[in-house]
Amino acid sequence: MKRIFLTTLLTGYFVACFSDTLTIAMTGDIMMGTTYPSVQLPANDGNDLFKDTKAILQQADIAVGNLEGAICDGGSSTKGSGPNVYAFRMPTSYAHHLKDAGYDFLSMANNHANDFGTTGIESSEKCLREQGIKFAGIQGRVESAVINRKGLRIGFCAFGHNSYTLEHTDLQLVKRILDDLKKQSDIMVVSFHGGAEGRSKSHLPYGTEIFLGEDRGSLRELAHFCIDNGADVVYGHGPHVVRAIEVYKGRFIDYSLGNFCTPYGMSLTGISAYAPVVKITIDKNGKFLKGKIHSFTQIKGVGPRLNAANDVAHEIKQLSEADVPNSEASIDYEGNITLKKKK
Protein backbone atom coordinates (compact mmCIF):
# COMPACT_ATOMS: atom_id res chain seq x y z
CA MET A 1 0.00 0.00 0.00
CA LYS A 2 2.83 2.40 0.86
CA ARG A 3 4.55 1.61 -2.45
CA ILE A 4 1.32 2.31 -4.40
CA PHE A 5 0.82 5.56 -2.50
CA LEU A 6 4.42 6.64 -3.11
CA THR A 7 4.19 5.78 -6.82
CA THR A 8 0.98 7.79 -7.12
CA LEU A 9 2.54 10.69 -5.26
CA LEU A 10 5.66 10.70 -7.42
CA THR A 11 3.63 10.39 -10.60
CA GLY A 12 1.59 13.42 -9.56
CA TYR A 13 4.77 15.30 -8.75
CA PHE A 14 6.31 14.68 -12.17
CA VAL A 15 3.07 15.55 -13.96
CA ALA A 16 2.97 18.84 -12.03
CA CYS A 17 6.60 19.62 -12.81
CA PHE A 18 6.73 18.40 -16.40
CA SER A 19 3.60 18.92 -18.43
CA ASP A 20 2.62 18.73 -22.07
CA THR A 21 0.60 21.95 -21.78
CA LEU A 22 0.91 25.43 -20.32
CA THR A 23 -1.83 27.95 -19.52
CA ILE A 24 -1.22 31.69 -19.89
CA ALA A 25 -3.62 34.40 -18.68
CA MET A 26 -3.24 37.83 -20.31
CA THR A 27 -4.58 41.25 -19.33
CA GLY A 28 -4.15 44.80 -20.58
CA ASP A 29 -3.22 48.09 -18.87
CA ILE A 30 -2.83 48.23 -15.09
CA MET A 31 -2.75 51.54 -13.22
CA MET A 32 -4.12 50.90 -9.73
CA GLY A 33 -4.77 54.54 -8.82
CA THR A 34 -2.57 57.62 -8.76
CA THR A 35 -1.22 60.19 -6.33
CA TYR A 36 -0.54 62.73 -9.09
CA PRO A 37 -1.55 65.42 -9.90
CA SER A 38 -4.14 64.75 -7.18
CA VAL A 39 -4.70 61.70 -5.00
CA GLN A 40 -7.16 59.30 -6.64
CA LEU A 41 -6.97 55.93 -4.91
CA PRO A 42 -9.55 53.15 -4.58
CA ALA A 43 -11.38 52.25 -1.39
CA ASN A 44 -10.01 49.75 1.13
CA ASP A 45 -6.45 50.69 0.20
CA GLY A 46 -6.81 48.89 -3.13
CA ASN A 47 -7.35 45.46 -1.59
CA ASP A 48 -10.51 44.82 -3.62
CA LEU A 49 -9.21 45.84 -7.05
CA PHE A 50 -8.61 42.32 -8.37
CA LYS A 51 -11.13 40.39 -6.28
CA ASP A 52 -13.20 39.25 -9.29
CA THR A 53 -10.22 38.32 -11.48
CA LYS A 54 -7.55 36.91 -9.19
CA ALA A 55 -8.86 33.34 -9.27
CA ILE A 56 -8.32 33.12 -13.05
CA LEU A 57 -4.91 34.80 -12.90
CA GLN A 58 -3.72 32.72 -9.95
CA GLN A 59 -4.88 29.43 -11.47
CA ALA A 60 -3.03 30.02 -14.74
CA ASP A 61 0.52 28.71 -14.98
CA ILE A 62 1.63 32.19 -16.10
CA ALA A 63 -0.19 35.54 -15.78
CA VAL A 64 0.96 38.62 -17.70
CA GLY A 65 -0.10 42.24 -18.20
CA ASN A 66 1.08 45.81 -18.80
CA LEU A 67 2.13 48.16 -15.98
CA GLU A 68 0.80 51.53 -17.15
CA GLY A 69 2.66 54.02 -14.94
CA ALA A 70 5.31 54.31 -12.26
CA ILE A 71 5.24 52.71 -8.82
CA CYS A 72 6.94 55.34 -6.71
CA ASP A 73 6.32 57.74 -3.83
CA GLY A 74 8.29 60.76 -5.09
CA GLY A 75 10.04 62.08 -8.16
CA SER A 76 9.11 64.86 -10.55
CA SER A 77 6.61 64.48 -13.37
CA THR A 78 8.13 64.45 -16.86
CA LYS A 79 4.76 65.63 -18.21
CA GLY A 80 4.32 68.81 -16.21
CA SER A 81 1.46 69.55 -13.80
CA GLY A 82 -2.17 70.61 -13.89
CA PRO A 83 -5.57 68.90 -13.81
CA ASN A 84 -5.36 67.56 -17.37
CA VAL A 85 -1.91 66.01 -17.07
CA TYR A 86 -1.75 62.26 -17.66
CA ALA A 87 1.13 61.24 -15.41
CA PHE A 88 0.49 58.15 -13.32
CA ARG A 89 2.14 57.46 -9.96
CA MET A 90 1.03 54.43 -7.98
CA PRO A 91 2.07 54.20 -4.31
CA THR A 92 4.78 51.66 -3.52
CA SER A 93 2.48 50.24 -0.83
CA TYR A 94 0.26 48.98 -3.70
CA ALA A 95 2.95 46.79 -5.29
CA HIS A 96 1.87 43.71 -3.33
CA HIS A 97 -1.56 43.87 -5.00
CA LEU A 98 0.11 42.80 -8.26
CA LYS A 99 1.63 39.75 -6.61
CA ASP A 100 -1.63 38.93 -4.82
CA ALA A 101 -3.49 39.25 -8.14
CA GLY A 102 -1.31 36.47 -9.57
CA TYR A 103 1.01 38.29 -11.98
CA ASP A 104 4.28 36.67 -13.05
CA PHE A 105 5.42 39.14 -15.74
CA LEU A 106 4.58 42.77 -16.52
CA SER A 107 5.59 44.87 -19.50
CA MET A 108 7.12 48.28 -18.78
CA ALA A 109 7.47 49.28 -22.44
CA ASN A 110 4.75 51.90 -22.60
CA ASN A 111 4.18 55.67 -22.70
CA HIS A 112 3.66 56.01 -18.94
CA ALA A 113 6.65 54.07 -17.55
CA ASN A 114 8.73 57.25 -17.70
CA ASP A 115 6.12 59.56 -16.16
CA PHE A 116 8.46 60.16 -13.21
CA GLY A 117 11.74 59.70 -15.02
CA THR A 118 14.55 57.43 -13.92
CA THR A 119 13.42 57.76 -10.31
CA GLY A 120 10.06 56.24 -11.20
CA ILE A 121 11.53 53.53 -13.41
CA GLU A 122 14.04 52.43 -10.78
CA SER A 123 11.39 52.43 -8.06
CA SER A 124 9.00 50.40 -10.24
CA GLU A 125 11.70 47.84 -10.98
CA LYS A 126 12.62 47.59 -7.29
CA CYS A 127 8.98 47.07 -6.29
CA LEU A 128 8.45 44.37 -8.91
CA ARG A 129 11.64 42.57 -7.90
CA GLU A 130 10.54 42.60 -4.27
CA GLN A 131 7.27 40.96 -5.31
CA GLY A 132 9.03 38.34 -7.44
CA ILE A 133 7.45 39.66 -10.65
CA LYS A 134 9.56 39.65 -13.82
CA PHE A 135 9.54 42.64 -16.20
CA ALA A 136 11.19 44.02 -19.34
CA GLY A 137 10.96 46.74 -21.93
CA ILE A 138 13.01 49.81 -20.96
CA GLN A 139 15.99 50.66 -23.17
CA GLY A 140 19.36 50.09 -21.55
CA ARG A 141 17.85 48.20 -18.63
CA VAL A 142 16.06 44.82 -18.77
CA GLU A 143 15.64 43.44 -22.30
CA SER A 144 14.09 40.09 -21.44
CA ALA A 145 13.22 37.70 -18.64
CA VAL A 146 12.89 33.94 -18.21
CA ILE A 147 10.57 32.03 -15.87
CA ASN A 148 10.88 28.29 -15.24
CA ARG A 149 7.49 26.64 -14.95
CA LYS A 150 6.38 23.01 -15.28
CA GLY A 151 9.74 21.97 -16.68
CA LEU A 152 9.67 24.66 -19.36
CA ARG A 153 11.69 27.86 -19.76
CA ILE A 154 9.30 30.64 -20.73
CA GLY A 155 11.00 33.73 -22.14
CA PHE A 156 9.45 37.21 -22.14
CA CYS A 157 10.26 40.46 -23.89
CA ALA A 158 8.36 43.73 -24.32
CA PHE A 159 8.38 46.50 -26.91
CA GLY A 160 6.91 50.01 -27.07
CA HIS A 161 6.82 53.07 -29.32
CA ASN A 162 8.59 55.59 -27.06
CA SER A 163 12.25 56.49 -27.32
CA TYR A 164 13.03 55.16 -23.83
CA THR A 165 11.44 51.78 -24.59
CA LEU A 166 12.73 48.91 -26.69
CA GLU A 167 11.05 50.14 -29.87
CA HIS A 168 8.99 47.75 -31.95
CA THR A 169 9.37 49.97 -35.01
CA ASP A 170 13.01 48.79 -35.11
CA LEU A 171 12.55 45.27 -36.45
CA GLN A 172 16.29 44.61 -36.39
CA LEU A 173 16.25 45.26 -32.63
CA VAL A 174 13.17 43.06 -32.22
CA LYS A 175 14.87 40.22 -34.12
CA ARG A 176 18.08 40.51 -32.12
CA ILE A 177 16.22 40.30 -28.81
CA LEU A 178 14.14 37.36 -30.04
CA ASP A 179 17.26 35.57 -31.29
CA ASP A 180 18.98 36.09 -27.93
CA LEU A 181 15.93 34.98 -25.96
CA LYS A 182 15.44 31.92 -28.13
CA LYS A 183 18.74 30.53 -26.86
CA GLN A 184 17.44 30.68 -23.27
CA SER A 185 13.83 29.62 -23.77
CA ASP A 186 11.55 26.78 -24.77
CA ILE A 187 8.58 29.12 -25.27
CA MET A 188 8.68 32.86 -26.07
CA VAL A 189 6.02 35.42 -25.13
CA VAL A 190 6.16 38.93 -26.65
CA SER A 191 4.33 42.01 -25.37
CA PHE A 192 3.87 45.20 -27.37
CA HIS A 193 2.39 48.64 -26.62
CA GLY A 194 1.21 50.26 -29.82
CA GLY A 195 -1.58 51.53 -31.99
CA ALA A 196 -3.76 54.63 -32.03
CA GLU A 197 -5.92 55.33 -28.98
CA GLY A 198 -9.62 55.75 -28.33
CA ARG A 199 -13.07 54.26 -28.81
CA SER A 200 -12.89 54.79 -32.58
CA LYS A 201 -9.69 52.72 -32.86
CA SER A 202 -10.95 49.24 -32.02
CA HIS A 203 -10.57 47.94 -35.58
CA LEU A 204 -7.11 46.73 -36.56
CA PRO A 205 -5.87 48.68 -39.58
CA TYR A 206 -3.34 47.65 -42.19
CA GLY A 207 -0.06 49.55 -42.23
CA THR A 208 1.46 52.07 -39.84
CA GLU A 209 -0.69 53.82 -37.23
CA ILE A 210 0.09 57.47 -36.49
CA PHE A 211 -1.33 59.03 -33.32
CA LEU A 212 -0.47 62.45 -31.85
CA GLY A 213 2.27 62.67 -34.47
CA GLU A 214 3.91 59.45 -33.23
CA ASP A 215 4.62 56.26 -35.17
CA ARG A 216 2.62 53.73 -33.14
CA GLY A 217 3.68 50.80 -35.31
CA SER A 218 2.39 48.49 -38.02
CA LEU A 219 0.99 45.92 -35.64
CA ARG A 220 -0.07 43.16 -38.00
CA GLU A 221 3.42 43.21 -39.47
CA LEU A 222 5.01 43.30 -36.01
CA ALA A 223 3.01 40.40 -34.59
CA HIS A 224 3.59 38.21 -37.64
CA PHE A 225 7.26 39.17 -37.68
CA CYS A 226 7.63 38.07 -34.06
CA ILE A 227 6.04 34.69 -34.73
CA ASP A 228 8.03 34.24 -37.93
CA ASN A 229 11.13 34.77 -35.77
CA GLY A 230 10.28 32.28 -33.04
CA ALA A 231 7.66 33.84 -30.76
CA ASP A 232 4.84 31.57 -29.60
CA VAL A 233 2.48 34.08 -27.97
CA VAL A 234 2.11 37.79 -28.74
CA TYR A 235 -0.12 40.10 -26.71
CA GLY A 236 -0.74 43.82 -27.22
CA HIS A 237 -2.10 46.86 -25.42
CA GLY A 238 -2.13 50.60 -25.94
CA PRO A 239 -5.35 51.59 -27.76
CA HIS A 240 -7.38 51.52 -24.48
CA VAL A 241 -9.93 49.33 -26.27
CA VAL A 242 -9.92 45.65 -27.17
CA ARG A 243 -8.97 44.51 -30.64
CA ALA A 244 -8.97 41.28 -32.64
CA ILE A 245 -7.55 37.91 -31.69
CA GLU A 246 -5.75 35.80 -34.30
CA VAL A 247 -4.08 32.41 -34.51
CA TYR A 248 -1.32 32.62 -37.11
CA LYS A 249 0.88 29.67 -38.05
CA GLY A 250 -0.46 27.87 -34.99
CA ARG A 251 0.57 30.69 -32.64
CA PHE A 252 -1.64 33.08 -30.64
CA ILE A 253 -1.89 36.85 -31.08
CA ASP A 254 -4.05 39.32 -29.14
CA TYR A 255 -3.77 42.73 -30.82
CA SER A 256 -5.08 44.69 -27.82
CA LEU A 257 -6.34 43.64 -24.42
CA GLY A 258 -7.49 47.20 -23.67
CA ASN A 259 -7.69 48.67 -20.19
CA PHE A 260 -7.76 46.16 -17.34
CA CYS A 261 -7.39 47.77 -13.93
CA THR A 262 -7.42 51.54 -14.39
CA PRO A 263 -9.94 52.84 -11.82
CA TYR A 264 -8.96 56.49 -12.30
CA GLY A 265 -7.34 58.71 -14.91
CA MET A 266 -8.83 57.01 -17.99
CA SER A 267 -12.20 56.94 -19.70
CA LEU A 268 -14.27 53.95 -18.61
CA THR A 269 -17.39 54.56 -20.67
CA GLY A 270 -18.75 52.17 -23.26
CA ILE A 271 -16.18 49.84 -24.81
CA SER A 272 -13.36 51.65 -22.95
CA ALA A 273 -14.58 49.82 -19.83
CA TYR A 274 -14.07 46.38 -21.37
CA ALA A 275 -11.42 44.53 -19.34
CA PRO A 276 -10.93 40.94 -20.53
CA VAL A 277 -8.81 38.20 -19.10
CA VAL A 278 -7.80 36.00 -22.03
CA LYS A 279 -6.58 32.58 -20.94
CA ILE A 280 -5.03 30.20 -23.45
CA THR A 281 -3.61 26.70 -23.40
CA ILE A 282 -0.56 25.94 -25.52
CA ASP A 283 1.46 22.77 -25.91
CA LYS A 284 5.06 22.35 -24.80
CA ASN A 285 6.21 23.56 -28.23
CA GLY A 286 4.16 26.77 -28.00
CA LYS A 287 1.36 25.72 -30.36
CA PHE A 288 -2.10 27.10 -29.56
CA LEU A 289 -4.62 24.49 -28.41
CA LYS A 290 -7.61 26.42 -27.02
CA GLY A 291 -8.55 29.58 -25.16
CA LYS A 292 -11.25 31.49 -23.32
CA ILE A 293 -12.16 35.18 -23.16
CA HIS A 294 -13.37 35.96 -19.65
CA SER A 295 -15.53 39.08 -19.75
CA PHE A 296 -15.05 41.82 -17.16
CA THR A 297 -15.93 45.50 -17.24
CA GLN A 298 -14.47 48.29 -15.16
CA ILE A 299 -16.33 50.48 -12.70
CA LYS A 300 -14.73 53.82 -11.88
CA GLY A 301 -12.83 53.68 -8.61
CA VAL A 302 -13.50 49.95 -8.24
CA GLY A 303 -11.64 47.86 -10.83
CA PRO A 304 -12.65 45.00 -13.16
CA ARG A 305 -15.91 43.23 -12.30
CA LEU A 306 -17.60 40.21 -13.84
CA ASN A 307 -19.67 40.91 -16.95
CA ALA A 308 -22.24 38.10 -16.97
CA ALA A 309 -23.62 39.13 -20.38
CA ASN A 310 -20.24 38.34 -22.03
CA ASP A 311 -20.27 41.70 -23.80
CA VAL A 312 -16.47 41.74 -24.01
CA ALA A 313 -16.28 38.33 -25.65
CA HIS A 314 -18.97 39.39 -28.13
CA GLU A 315 -16.98 42.51 -29.04
CA ILE A 316 -13.75 40.59 -29.57
CA LYS A 317 -15.57 37.94 -31.60
CA GLN A 318 -17.01 40.58 -33.94
CA LEU A 319 -13.70 42.43 -34.29
CA SER A 320 -11.82 39.21 -35.00
CA GLU A 321 -14.26 38.08 -37.67
CA ALA A 322 -14.10 41.49 -39.34
CA ASP A 323 -10.38 42.21 -39.08
CA VAL A 324 -8.61 38.82 -39.21
CA PRO A 325 -11.00 36.56 -41.17
CA ASN A 326 -8.15 34.23 -42.11
CA SER A 327 -7.34 33.45 -38.48
CA GLU A 328 -6.90 29.75 -37.77
CA ALA A 329 -9.24 30.06 -34.76
CA SER A 330 -12.85 31.04 -34.18
CA ILE A 331 -14.60 32.55 -31.15
CA ASP A 332 -18.10 31.70 -29.93
CA TYR A 333 -20.49 33.88 -27.94
CA GLU A 334 -19.31 32.34 -24.66
CA GLY A 335 -15.77 33.50 -25.41
CA ASN A 336 -14.35 30.07 -26.23
CA ILE A 337 -11.48 30.21 -28.73
CA THR A 338 -11.09 27.03 -30.78
CA LEU A 339 -9.11 26.01 -33.81
CA LYS A 340 -11.07 25.91 -37.05
CA LYS A 341 -11.41 22.52 -38.67
CA LYS A 342 -9.08 22.17 -41.61
CA LYS A 343 -10.90 21.90 -44.92
Salt bridges, closest charged atoms under 4 A:
ASP20 OD1 - LYS284 NZ 3.85
ASP29 OD2 - HIS240 ND1 3.44
ASP61 OD2 - LYS150 NZ 3.12
GLU68 OE1 - HIS193 NE2 3.70
ASP100 OD2 - HIS96 ND1 3.02
ASP104 OD1 - ARG149 NH1 3.50
ASP115 OD1 - LYS79 NZ 2.80
ASP115 OD2 - HIS112 ND1 2.77
GLU125 OE1 - ARG141 NH2 2.75
GLU130 OE2 - LYS126 NZ 2.57
GLU143 OE2 - ARG176 NH2 2.63
ASP179 OD2 - LYS175 NZ 2.79
ASP179 OD1 - LYS182 NZ 3.66
ASP180 OD2 - ARG176 NH1 3.06
ASP186 OD1 - ARG153 NH2 3.20
GLU197 OE2 - ARG216 NH1 3.02
GLU197 OE1 - HIS240 NE2 3.54
GLU209 OE1 - ARG243 NH2 2.85
GLU214 OE1 - HIS161 ND1 3.81
GLU214 OE1 - ARG216 NE 2.84
ASP228 OD1 - LYS249 NZ 2.89
ASP232 OD1 - ARG251 NE 3.16
GLU246 OE1 - HIS224 NE2 3.06
GLU321 OE2 - LYS317 NZ 2.67
ASP323 OD1 - HIS203 ND1 2.94
